[in-house]
Amino acid sequence: MDGPNLNDVLNAMEKMGKPVCAAIDKVALGGGLEVALACHYRVAAASARVGLPEVNLGILPGAGGTQRLPRIVGGEAALELILSGTHVPAAKAHALKLVDEVAPRGTDVVQAAKALLLRELASNQPLSPRRVGLRTAAPLTQQTKAAAELKWGRKRRGQPAVKNIIAAVDASHMPLDEGLQEEARLFFELIVTREARALQHMFFAERQCTKVPGLDKRAAVDVRSVGIIGAGTMGGGIAMACAAAGISVVLLDVSEAAVQKGMAVVASNWERSVKRGSLTPER
């Protein structure tokens, strides 16, 4: 494709002689946050959330997220945010120094961003320290990398994105242009994997399920009874949830013994709830 890619645009924006501030309202996820990271300042609305959830699609942030985020929050915190794919609320983002200010609830975040820029211009401070790409990040320790691989290798078993994300964040101690090249190499390794294609298929399929032609989302079905096949852990849990909602439940399994075993587990769970005080004996 001819013309600049997103990294070219973000690098040019970061090098601008005039300060740039991201005003984050609602959400800045994935590429949206990567754009904000290349700005010199970031202001978020109190209700805003930010994050880099690409791992949930089997890939890694491919527009500088693995390089700029560690330069702001540190390598260990960056690993946790990227490997978890968490949506971080504004207050926590501020505590991590991921955003510079949080606009008070009910105020205009764009006006808050303008006010911050005017204050910074009046202070006549140099812009260089605000260019995240010029900062340095410490290399990840072997202990940090091993702990991240152990924790997230278990939680995301079979997903090659875990190792590539750790390697990409580790590259953030390099000069930015070299780190971006390594990020791109690791990104393109992942984009062609079966795991990435499967996770992306699942992501879009889940969203298509809510768009079935002729399905009226407002039409609620009055469910008064359910039949559940299988009295094991999952079937018993579903039975408990339905019963708690006042729905009559019939539990079915391959034998009377299996049904009785499932009922005993359900009874035991409810007895624990009574002991904890979260359920009354009458209920």
Buried (B, 14 or more C-beta within 10 A) or exposed (E): EEEEEBBEBBBEEBEEEEBBBBBBBEBBBBBBBBBBBBBBBBBBBBBBBBBBBBBBBBBBBBBBBBBBBBBBBBBBBBBBBBBBBBBBBBEBBBEBEBBBBBBEEEEEBBEBBBBBBEEBEEEEEEBEEBBBBEBEBEBBEEEBBEEBBEBBBEEBEEBBBBBBBBBBBBBBBBEBEEBBBBBBEBBEBBBEBEBBEEBBEEBEEEEEEEEEEEEEEEEEEEEEEBEBEBBEEEBBBBBBEBBEEEEEBEBEBEEEEBBEBBBEBBEEEBEEBEEEEEBEEEE
